[in-house]
Every structure is written in structure tokens, then in C-alpha cells.
């Protein structure tokens, strides 16, 4: 899409939600994607590598997780026009397999950092408890 087409599409989405309080529309790049290619949910970042499914009308993709867990959908221009959908500022494009793997790597790295912090805090807590125990065993009352 050209920059003018993108702006026109963003304006259409803004017009659809005008008057809705606290709705912040999508302001990022708008591009058409091949809906038949393998795509993955950018919110679930599926550890099972489950692909998004094509909607019944073939105009969009949706996450296969239960709707109470994830209600992600993505539609190209034709699907957005048909369903009159507007993306919020939180909208993300579906992930390719390479992007999904990179996102999983980043999540694992963050998880490792959190566990290291937790271990460090646990060691400090254990050291405090050992010191308190030693004081009690020596008969020292705080």
C-alpha cells in the first residue's frame, strides 16, 4: 500500500470508531499479507507452534485459542471493509515462523533473568533465616 492508501485506510478505521471514548486507533504501517501463508498469534506466542486459522470467508485469520484466552484476529483491507473492523493501537501483525521463534527466544531469555533474580532473592532470604536461627540457638533474643 502506498502511504496515501495507508492513511486513507487509517482514516476509515478512525471514522468507524469516532465517538467511542478511550479508543485509541492503530497508527502503524498498514500492509496486506498473504493470508494463506503460515502465520502465528503475536499475543499467544504459541509454544506449540499452532498456526492461525483462515476465517470461513477467507478474508481474515484468527487465533485458535479459546476466545476467553485470546480473541486475536487479523484481516486485510477487504475483510476489514466487510466486517467494519477498526484496529486499536494494540493491534499487531501476525508473526512468521521466524518471528515466532525469535519471540520465544526473547521470552525464554526474560524467564531465565527472572529466575536468576528469584534465586538471588531466595538465597538472601535463606541467609537471613540462617542468621536468625543462629542467633536463637546462641540464646540471643532480638
DRENVEXVEX-513028 format. One line per field, with one value per residue: y, z, x of N, C-alpha, C, O, CB in turn; residue in three letters; residue number from 1. Coordinates in steps of 0.2 Angstrom, whole numbers. Each point is the difference from the previous one (the first is absolute). Glycine has a CB too. Example, Ala and Ser with C-alpha at 12.3 -4.5 7.8 and 13.67 -1.06 7.14 Angstrom:
2
ny <- -28|11 .
nz <- 39|-10 .
nx <- 66|7 .
cay <- 6|6 .
caz <- 0|1 .
cax <- -4|4 .
cy <- 6|5 .
cz <- 0|3 .
cx <- 4|-4 .
oy <- -1|6 .
oz <- 3|1 .
ox <- 5|3 .
cby <- -5|-9 .
cbz <- 3|-11 .
cbx <- -14|3 .
rest <- ALA|SER .
nr <- 1|2 .
END
This chain:
142
ny <- -6|11|4|0|-15|4|13|-9|-11|12|6|-14|0|14|-3|-13|10|15|-2|-10|11|-5|0|3|-2|-10|14|-15|2|-1|-14|-6|-11|-9|0|-12|4|-11|14|-4|7|13|-8|-14|5|-15|-5|-6|10|4|5|13|-11|8|8|-12|12|-8|14|-7|-9|-5|-3|-16|9|-5|14|-1|1|12|10|-2|6|2|6|2|13|-12|0|15|0|-12|6|16|-7|15|-9|4|8|-17|-1|-10|-1|-14|-1|-3|-14|12|6|-14|-1|15|-3|-13|9|11|-11|-6|14|2|-14|3|14|-7|-11|11|7|-14|-3|14|-2|-15|6|11|-10|-9|12|3|-14|-1|12|-6|-14|7|8|-13|-7|13|-2|12|3|9 .
nz <- 0|-10|15|-7|6|15|0|-5|13|11|-5|1|15|3|-6|10|13|-4|16|8|14|-4|-18|1|-17|-1|0|-8|-13|-4|-5|-7|11|-13|10|-6|11|11|7|14|7|-2|13|0|-3|-6|12|-13|-10|3|-16|6|-3|-13|9|-4|-10|-2|10|12|4|11|10|-4|15|3|-9|15|-8|-10|-4|-10|-11|-10|-9|-11|1|0|16|2|-10|8|14|-3|5|6|1|15|-3|1|-17|3|-16|4|7|-16|7|2|10|8|2|5|11|6|2|9|9|4|5|10|7|4|7|10|5|4|9|7|4|7|10|5|5|9|7|4|7|9|5|4|10|7|4|7|10|5|3|9|10|-12|8|-14 .
nx <- 4|7|5|-15|-4|4|-10|-13|2|0|-14|-8|4|-6|-15|-2|1|-8|-4|12|2|14|1|17|-6|12|10|5|2|-16|9|-12|5|-1|-16|11|13|-1|-8|6|-12|11|-7|6|15|-9|11|-8|10|-18|3|-8|-12|0|-12|-8|6|15|1|11|10|-10|13|-4|-1|-14|-5|8|15|-3|-14|15|-11|12|-13|11|-7|-10|-1|-2|-13|-8|0|-2|16|3|14|-4|12|-2|2|12|-1|-5|14|5|0|10|-10|-1|16|1|-11|7|13|-8|-6|14|6|-12|2|15|-4|-10|11|11|-10|-4|15|2|-12|5|14|-7|-9|13|7|-12|-1|15|-2|-12|8|12|-10|-6|14|4|-15|-3|-15|2 .
cay <- 6|6|4|3|-5|-2|5|0|-5|2|5|-4|-4|6|2|-5|0|7|0|-5|3|-4|-5|2|-4|-2|5|-3|-1|-5|-4|-6|-6|-6|-4|-7|-2|-2|5|-2|6|5|1|-7|-3|-7|-5|-5|2|-1|5|3|-4|4|1|-4|3|1|7|1|-5|1|-4|-6|0|1|7|3|0|4|2|3|-1|5|0|5|6|-2|-3|6|4|-4|-1|7|0|5|-2|5|1|-6|-5|-2|-4|-7|-1|-6|-5|3|5|-4|-3|6|2|-5|0|6|-2|-4|4|4|-5|-2|6|0|-6|1|5|-3|-4|5|2|-6|-1|5|-2|-6|2|4|-5|-3|5|0|-6|0|5|-3|-5|3|3|7|2|6 .
caz <- 0|0|6|-1|1|7|4|-2|3|8|1|0|7|5|-1|2|8|3|5|5|5|2|-5|-3|-6|-2|-4|-3|-7|-3|-5|-2|0|-3|5|-1|3|7|4|7|4|3|7|3|-1|1|1|-4|-7|-3|-5|0|-5|-5|2|-5|-6|-4|0|6|4|7|4|1|7|3|-1|6|1|-6|-5|-5|-7|-4|-7|-6|-2|-2|6|5|-3|0|7|3|6|1|4|6|0|2|-6|-2|-6|2|0|-4|5|3|6|6|4|3|6|5|3|5|6|4|3|5|5|3|4|6|5|3|5|5|3|4|5|4|4|5|5|4|4|6|5|4|5|6|3|3|6|5|3|5|5|-1|-2|-4 .
cax <- -4|4|-2|-7|-5|0|-3|-7|-3|0|-5|-6|0|-1|-7|-5|0|0|-5|1|5|6|3|6|1|6|4|6|0|-5|3|-4|4|-3|-3|0|6|0|0|-1|-3|5|-2|1|7|-2|6|-2|0|-7|-1|-6|-4|-3|-7|-4|-1|7|2|4|3|-2|4|-4|-1|-7|-1|1|7|3|-5|4|-2|4|-3|3|-4|-7|-3|-1|-5|-6|-2|0|5|6|5|2|8|3|0|7|0|1|8|2|3|6|-2|-3|5|3|-4|1|7|0|-4|4|5|-3|-2|6|2|-4|2|6|-2|-3|5|4|-4|-1|6|1|-5|2|6|-3|-3|6|3|-5|0|6|-1|-5|3|5|-4|-1|-7|0 .
cy <- 6|4|3|-5|-2|5|0|-6|1|4|-4|-3|6|2|-6|0|7|0|-5|3|-5|-5|4|-4|-1|5|-3|-1|-5|-3|-6|-6|-6|-4|-7|-2|-2|6|-2|6|4|0|-7|-2|-7|-4|-6|1|-1|6|3|-4|6|0|-4|4|1|7|2|-6|1|-5|-6|-1|1|8|3|1|5|1|3|-2|5|-1|5|5|-3|-3|5|4|-4|0|7|0|6|-3|5|1|-6|-5|-2|-5|-7|-1|-6|-5|3|5|-4|-3|5|2|-5|0|6|-2|-5|3|4|-4|-2|6|0|-5|2|5|-3|-4|5|2|-6|-1|5|-1|-6|2|4|-5|-4|4|0|-6|-1|4|-4|-6|2|3|7|2|7|5 .
cz <- 0|7|0|1|7|4|-1|4|8|1|0|7|5|0|3|8|2|5|6|5|1|-5|-4|-7|-2|-5|-3|-7|-2|-6|-1|1|-3|6|0|3|7|4|7|4|4|8|4|0|2|1|-4|-8|-4|-5|1|-6|-4|2|-6|-7|-3|0|6|3|8|4|2|8|2|0|7|2|-5|-5|-6|-7|-4|-7|-4|-1|-2|6|5|-3|1|8|4|6|0|5|5|-1|2|-5|-2|-6|2|-1|-5|5|3|5|6|4|3|7|6|3|5|6|5|3|6|6|4|4|7|4|3|6|6|4|5|7|5|4|5|5|4|4|6|5|4|5|6|4|4|7|5|3|5|6|-1|-2|-3|3 .
cx <- 4|-1|-7|-5|0|-4|-7|-3|0|-5|-7|-1|-2|-7|-5|0|0|-6|1|6|5|2|5|1|7|3|6|-1|-5|2|-5|5|-3|-3|0|7|0|1|-1|-2|6|-1|2|8|0|7|-1|1|-6|0|-7|-4|-3|-8|-4|-1|7|3|4|3|-2|4|-5|-1|-7|-1|1|7|3|-5|4|-3|4|-4|4|-6|-7|-4|-2|-6|-7|-2|0|4|5|5|2|8|3|1|7|-2|1|8|1|3|7|-1|-2|6|4|-3|1|7|0|-3|4|5|-3|-1|7|3|-4|1|6|-1|-3|4|4|-4|-1|6|1|-5|3|6|-3|-3|6|3|-5|0|6|-1|-4|4|6|-3|0|-7|0|-5 .
oy <- 0|-2|1|2|-1|-1|1|1|-2|0|2|-1|-2|1|2|-2|1|-3|1|1|-6|-4|5|-6|3|3|4|2|-5|3|-2|1|0|-3|-4|-7|2|3|-5|6|-3|3|0|-3|-2|-1|-4|-4|-2|6|-3|-2|5|-5|-1|-3|3|1|6|-6|5|-6|1|-5|4|4|6|3|5|-5|4|-5|5|-5|5|-1|3|2|0|2|3|0|0|4|2|-2|6|-4|-1|-6|5|-3|-1|4|-5|2|-1|0|2|1|-1|1|2|-1|-1|2|1|-1|0|1|-1|-2|1|1|-2|0|1|-1|-2|0|1|-1|-2|1|0|-2|-1|0|-2|-3|0|0|-2|-2|1|-1|-4|2|4|-3|4|5 .
oz <- 3|3|5|4|3|5|4|3|3|5|4|2|5|5|3|2|6|-1|5|-3|0|2|-3|1|3|-4|-3|-4|4|-5|5|-2|-2|4|5|0|3|0|1|-1|3|3|6|4|4|-4|-1|-4|-6|2|3|-5|2|1|-5|-5|-6|-3|1|-2|2|-2|1|2|-4|2|0|4|2|-2|-3|-2|2|-2|2|3|3|1|3|4|2|1|6|5|-5|5|-1|-3|-2|1|0|-1|5|-4|-1|6|5|5|6|6|6|5|5|6|5|5|6|6|5|6|6|6|5|7|6|5|6|6|6|5|6|6|6|6|6|6|6|6|6|6|6|6|6|5|6|6|5|5|5|-5|4|-2 .
ox <- 6|-5|-3|-5|-6|-4|-4|-5|-5|-4|-5|-6|-4|-4|-5|-6|0|-5|-3|5|-1|4|-1|2|5|-3|4|-5|-2|2|-3|5|-6|3|-1|1|-5|6|-4|1|4|4|2|2|4|4|5|-1|0|0|-5|3|-2|-3|3|0|0|5|2|-2|-2|2|-6|-3|-3|5|2|2|5|-3|-4|-2|2|-1|2|-5|-5|-6|-6|-5|-5|-6|-2|-2|2|-2|0|3|6|3|4|-5|4|3|-4|1|1|3|1|0|3|3|0|1|3|2|0|2|3|0|-1|2|2|0|1|3|1|0|1|3|0|0|2|2|-1|0|3|1|-1|1|3|0|0|3|1|-1|1|3|-3|-2|2|-1 .
cby <- -6|3|1|7|-3|-5|6|4|-6|-1|7|-2|-7|3|5|-5|-11|8|4|-11|13|5|-11|11|2|-15|5|-8|7|4|6|5|4|3|13|7|6|-15|13|-15|-4|3|9|0|13|3|8|0|0|-12|-3|14|-15|3|12|-2|3|-11|-3|16|-6|10|9|0|-1|-15|-8|-8|-17|1|-3|5|-9|5|-9|-8|4|-5|-10|-1|2|-7|-11|-1|-15|12|-13|0|13|8|-1|4|10|-8|9|6|-8|-1|7|-3|-8|3|4|-6|-4|6|0|-8|1|7|-3|-6|5|4|-6|-2|8|0|-7|4|8|-4|-3|7|4|-5|2|9|1|-3|7|8|-3|0|9|4|-3|0|-13|4|-12|-10 .
cbz <- 3|-16|-4|-12|-15|-6|-5|-15|-12|-5|-9|-15|-8|-6|-13|-12|-6|-10|-14|-5|5|10|2|10|-6|5|11|14|-5|10|-4|-6|13|-14|-5|-10|-11|-2|-10|0|-2|-14|-9|-7|-2|-2|12|13|6|8|-11|9|5|-10|11|15|11|-3|-8|3|-10|-1|4|-13|6|5|-9|0|2|4|12|9|1|8|3|-8|-7|-12|-5|0|-11|-11|-6|-10|5|-8|-8|11|4|10|-4|12|-12|0|13|-16|-12|-16|-15|-12|-14|-17|-13|-12|-16|-15|-13|-14|-16|-14|-13|-15|-16|-14|-13|-16|-14|-13|-16|-16|-13|-14|-16|-14|-13|-15|-16|-14|-14|-17|-15|-13|-15|-16|-13|-13|-15|-15|2|1|5|-8 .
cbx <- -15|4|16|10|8|15|14|7|10|16|12|7|13|16|9|9|6|10|-5|-9|-7|-7|-10|3|-16|-1|-8|8|14|-11|15|-13|11|6|-7|-9|10|-2|1|7|-15|-3|-11|-14|1|-15|-3|-7|12|-5|12|2|0|12|-1|-6|-10|-9|-12|-5|12|-14|13|7|15|-6|-10|-13|-4|15|-5|12|-13|12|-13|13|14|11|12|17|13|10|7|-9|-4|-6|5|-13|-7|-8|-15|11|-1|-15|5|1|-7|2|-4|-11|-2|1|-8|-9|2|-2|-10|-4|3|-5|-9|1|1|-9|-7|3|-2|-10|-1|3|-6|-8|3|1|-9|-3|4|-4|-9|1|3|-7|-6|4|0|-9|-3|5|7|14|-7|5 .
rest <- UNK|UNK|UNK|UNK|UNK|UNK|UNK|UNK|UNK|UNK|UNK|UNK|UNK|UNK|UNK|UNK|UNK|UNK|UNK|UNK|UNK|UNK|UNK|UNK|UNK|UNK|UNK|UNK|UNK|UNK|UNK|UNK|UNK|UNK|UNK|UNK|UNK|UNK|UNK|UNK|UNK|UNK|UNK|UNK|UNK|UNK|UNK|UNK|UNK|UNK|UNK|UNK|UNK|UNK|UNK|UNK|UNK|UNK|UNK|UNK|UNK|UNK|UNK|UNK|UNK|UNK|UNK|UNK|UNK|UNK|UNK|UNK|UNK|UNK|UNK|UNK|UNK|UNK|UNK|UNK|UNK|UNK|UNK|UNK|UNK|UNK|UNK|UNK|UNK|UNK|UNK|UNK|UNK|UNK|UNK|UNK|UNK|UNK|UNK|UNK|UNK|UNK|UNK|UNK|UNK|UNK|UNK|UNK|UNK|UNK|UNK|UNK|UNK|UNK|UNK|UNK|UNK|UNK|UNK|UNK|UNK|UNK|UNK|UNK|UNK|UNK|UNK|UNK|UNK|UNK|UNK|UNK|UNK|UNK|UNK|UNK|UNK|UNK|UNK|UNK|UNK|UNK .
nr <- 1|2|3|4|5|6|7|8|9|10|11|12|13|14|15|16|17|18|19|20|21|22|23|24|25|26|27|28|29|30|31|32|33|34|35|36|37|38|39|40|41|42|43|44|45|46|47|48|49|50|51|52|53|54|55|56|57|58|59|60|61|62|63|64|65|66|67|68|69|70|71|72|73|74|75|76|77|78|79|80|81|82|83|84|85|86|87|88|89|90|91|92|93|94|95|96|97|98|99|100|101|102|103|104|105|106|107|108|109|110|111|112|113|114|115|116|117|118|119|120|121|122|123|124|125|126|127|128|129|130|131|132|133|134|135|136|137|138|139|140|141|142 .
END
